Amino acid sequence: MKASSDFQKRILGYGLLTADILYRLPDHPKLLQSFLWQTEDLAPHFPELTKFLSYWEREIEGRIHSVRIAHQKLVEPVDYRFADGEIVIH
């Protein structure tokens, strides 16, 4: 049985990337617009984001003003805590 590509990505350290892209359109240069984009990406180099921004620069007329990102790993060490008591029913 072969592991799914999603599972393999998580084991390799990929996480959920959210990018908030502020850009300007040529016909309204004083107006900043926002585009929110999410994908799974690998920190700290973010190859998927880099590909997407390269595509944007080539194909979309809106000039990028700034990009803010948030990244959360999908698999992390498990958080745990010890129980301080026990509840017994019956």
C-alpha positions in Angstrom: 0.0 0.0 0.0 1.4 3.4 -1.0 1.1 6.4 1.2 -0.9 9.3 -0.1 1.0 12.4 -1.4 -0.8 14.5 1.3 0.6 12.3 4.0 4.1 12.4 2.4 4.0 16.2 2.3 3.1 16.3 6.0 5.9 14.0 7.0 8.3 16.1 4.9 7.4 19.2 7.0 4.9 20.9 4.7 2.3 23.1 6.4 -0.7 25.3 5.7 0.4 28.6 4.2 -1.9 31.6 4.1 -0.7 34.6 2.0 -2.4 38.0 2.1 -1.4 39.7 -1.1 -2.0 43.5 -1.5 -1.9 44.7 -5.0 -2.8 47.6 -7.3 -4.6 47.5 -10.6 -3.4 49.8 -13.4 -6.8 51.5 -13.8 -7.0 52.3 -10.0 -3.4 52.9 -8.9 -4.3 54.6 -5.6 -6.5 51.7 -4.5 -5.0 48.7 -2.7 -6.8 45.4 -3.2 -6.4 42.2 -1.2 -6.2 38.6 -2.4 -6.1 35.8 0.1 -4.4 32.5 -1.0 -3.9 29.2 0.8 -1.9 26.2 -0.1 0.4 23.6 1.5 4.0 24.8 1.4 7.4 24.1 2.9 9.0 26.7 5.2 11.3 28.6 5.2 11.8 28.7 1.4 8.1 28.4 0.4 8.6 26.9 -3.1 4.8 26.9 -3.9 4.4 30.6 -2.9 7.5 31.5 -5.0 6.0 29.8 -8.0 2.6 31.5 -7.5 4.2 34.9 -7.1 6.3 34.4 -10.3 3.1 33.4 -12.1 1.4 36.6 -10.8 4.2 38.8 -11.9 4.1 37.3 -15.5 0.4 36.9 -16.1 -1.6 39.3 -13.9 -1.7 43.1 -14.5 -2.0 43.9 -10.8 1.3 45.1 -9.4 2.1 43.5 -6.0 2.4 46.0 -3.1 3.2 43.5 -0.3 2.7 39.9 0.8 2.0 38.9 4.4 2.2 35.2 5.2 1.2 32.9 8.0 2.4 29.3 8.2 1.4 26.4 10.5 2.9 23.0 10.3 0.4 20.2 9.8 2.2 17.6 11.9 3.9 18.7 15.1 4.9 16.9 18.3 1.7 16.1 20.3 0.9 18.4 23.1 -0.1 16.4 26.2 -0.7 17.0 29.9 -1.1 14.7 32.8 -4.5 14.4 34.4 -4.7 15.6 38.0 -7.6 13.4 39.0 -9.9 10.6 37.9 -13.7 10.5 37.7 -15.2 7.0 38.1 -18.7 6.4 36.9 -20.2 3.1 38.1 
